[in-house]
Amino acid sequence: MAAPSLVELRSVSKHFGDAASVLDRISLSVDSSEFVSLIGPSGCGKSTLLRLIAGLTNPSEGTITIDAQPPDKSSTELGFVFQDPTLLPWLSVAQNIELPQKLRGIHPNTRFTTRESVLELVHLTDKADAYPRQLSGGQKMRVSIARALTLSPKLLLLDEPFGALDEMSRERLNEDLLAIRQRHAWTAVFVTHSVAEAVFLSQRIVVMAAHPGRIHAEFKIEIPYPRTIETRSTETYQRHVADVSRVLHSLAP
């Protein structure tokens, strides 16, 4: 028998007060170690869906489970990376990264070991003593990702983390993110507006339509890992980008 999905949404709807539904009857399964991207026009509820999975807000209808438990009762470790790195400006890079473990009361020696490990993963060992104001946008996002990894999440939720970066920085961080995942094999649900980014990162892309937010189409991305800069020039990659783009354009008002 196949293993149950790590994340399961069944007929999930979300509305706020008397307003029209933000999400309408979303059913979605995400398998363990799968990388799934959510893409769609503004207002289709991508970020709301991510917050529902994280347990930051509750569905109006339907059910959500993580490892067969509701998000607020699941013991599965979860990391969330927001579009804004949300670093504390008065703390150094090292102190920002240590914060989740410090709040858990984890011993300083363990915090130090974990901090050094994730700093190496995101190529920021030489920035440990720097402050957020001294970092580039890409470096701040690396710190945010490192902080999310300190608790060894099984599930990582990423809400347009590279949306504010220039194309070169974005592509480099895409490659780094996959390299980190290759070593740690967490499950990812990634929100983006970039078709190229979604195709490069994902095993599956879920295209959402708006008003109300709903699943319109899904694409399986049949490109093996690891993916590198050469991946972007392959015929298969370019075909996937064209196919997803065509569906997105059909949703334009």
N, C-alpha and C positions, 0 to 999 in steps of 0.2 A: 504494500500500500504506500502511495506517495506521502511524503511528509507534509503536514499542514502548512499553510502559508504563514509567514511571520506576521504580516499585517493583513487584516481582512476588514473591508468595509462592505456592509450590506444595506442597500437602499437608503443611503445616508442623505438626508436633506438638512439644510441650515437656513434659517431666516432669523432676522432680528426684529422683534416686536411685530408690528403690523406691516412691515415692509415686504416687498416681493422676495421670494426665495433667492438666496445667494447660490445655493447648491441644491440640485434636484435629483434625488434618487441615484446617488453615486454608488456603484458596486465595483470594487477593485480589490485584487489580491496582489500582494508582493511577497515573493518567495525569499527565503533566507539566502543571503549573499547576492541578491539581485540588485542591479542598478537601474532604477526607473526614473525617467524625467517626465514632469508635467509641463506642458506648453499650451499656450492659447492666448487669445486676445485679452487685453486689460478688462477686468471686471468679470472674468469667468470663474473666479473663486479659487485659484491655485493656492494662494497663500492661506486662505481660510481652510482649505482642505489639509494643508500641512499642519496648521494649528490644531485642527481636530485630531489628527493622528497623534500629535504630541500631548494631547489632553489639556491644552491651554484654554479650550472652549469645548462645549458639549454639543452634540448633534441635536437638532430639533426632532428629527425622526431617524430611525435606523440604528444600526449597531456598528461599533468599531472594536476590534480586538487586536492585541499585540501578544503573540504567543498564547492565543486562546483566552486572554484576560482583557477586561476593559483597560484603557490606557492608565487610568488612575489607580488600578490595582495590579498592573503588570510589574513583574520584577525585572523585566528586560531593561538593561541600561540603554539610555537614549541620549543622543547629542543633538543640539540644534544650533545651526549656523545661520545667522540673520544677514540680511543685505547690508546693514550697518554693523561694523565689527563690534560696536558697543564696548570698547575697552575703557577701563577706568583711567583717566588721564593722570592721576596722582600716583599710580602704580607703575613700576617698571614692566617690561615685557615678561620677565621671569615671574614677577608677582601676579600679573594678570593671568598667566597660564596656570599658576598654582591655585588660583582662587577656588575652583570647584572642589578640589581635594581638601583645601583648608576648611571650607564650609562643611565638609563631611567629617571633619575632625581627624583626618588621616595624618599619620606621624610625619614630622618634617623630613626624616630621612627618606621615606617612601616618596614624598612629594618632590624632593630634590632629584631622585632617580628618574621618576616619571617625567619631570620637567626637562631634564637633560635629554632624555630619549626623544620627546616630541619636538624639542628645539632642533635636534639633528634631522628629524624627519622633514621639517618644513624649512630647512636650510637657514636657520636664524640663530645659530649658536653664538655668533659674534654680536648679536643684538640683545642679548639677555638683559643687560643693564640699561638699555635705552628706554625712553619714554615714548608713548604713542605719538606725541607731536614731532618726534624725530624720525618717524617712519613714513615710507611711501604708502599709497593706498594698497598696493599689492602686499606689502609687508604687514600692514595691519590685518589684512584678511588672513594671512598665514598664521598670525598670532591667534586670531579667532578660531581657526580650524584646529590649531594645536591645543587650545584650551578645551575645545569640545572632545578631543581625543584623550584627555587625561584620565577620564573615567572608563576607558576601554569600551565604548558603546558598541552594542550589537546592531543598533539602528541609528543611522545618521540622517537627519533632516536638514536640507540646505535650501534656503529661500533666496534665490537670486544672489548668491554670495559674490559673484564677479561682475554684476551688472554695471557697476560704476567705473570699471577699469578700462583702460585702453585695450585695443585688440591684441597687441603683442603680450601684455601682461596677462590678459585673460587666457590666451592659448597656453602660455607657460604654466599657469596655475592649473589649467585643465589637465595637463600632462602630469604635474606633480600630484594632483589629487588622485589620479588613477594609480600612480606609482605607490602612494601611501596605501591605497586600498588593496593593491596587490599583496602587500605585506600583512594586512590586518583583516581583510575579507569581511568588513562590515556591510550590512545592507544599506542602500542609499535611496532616498526619495528626494529628488532634486527639482526645484522650480526654476525655470528660465524663460526668457523671451527669445533666446537665440536658437534657431534651428541647428546651425552648425555646431554649437556647443552641445546641444542635446544629443545629436547623432554621434559626436566624438566620444561622449562619456558613457552613453547608455547601452543597456541590453534591450530595453523596451522604452518606447515613447508613447505617452498617453496624451492625445490632443483633446483639449477641452473647448467647448463652445460656451458662449455667454448668454445671460438673460433668459432663463437662469443657467447657472453653471452646470454643465453636464458633460459626460464623456461622449465625444463625437467619433473618435477613431483611435486605433492603436497600431503601432508599428513595431515589429521585432527587428532589431538591428543586428544583422548577421555579419559582424566584423569581429574577428578574434582579438583577444587581449594578449599581450600588451599593445596599446595603441600609441603611436609616436607621431612626430611631425610628418613623417612620410604617409601616414594613414590618410591625411587630409587630401592628398593628391590621387588617391586610388579611385577607380571607376565606381566601386561599390559604395564608398563613402559619398561621392558626389551624387550618385543615384538616390541614395537615401535622403540626402539634403533636398534634392529636387522633389521627391515624392511627398515629404512632410510639408515642404513649402507650398506645394500645390494645394494640399488640403487646407492649410492655414489661410491661404488667399481666398479660398471658397467661403470662408467664414466671415470675411470682411463685409461690413455693412454697405 
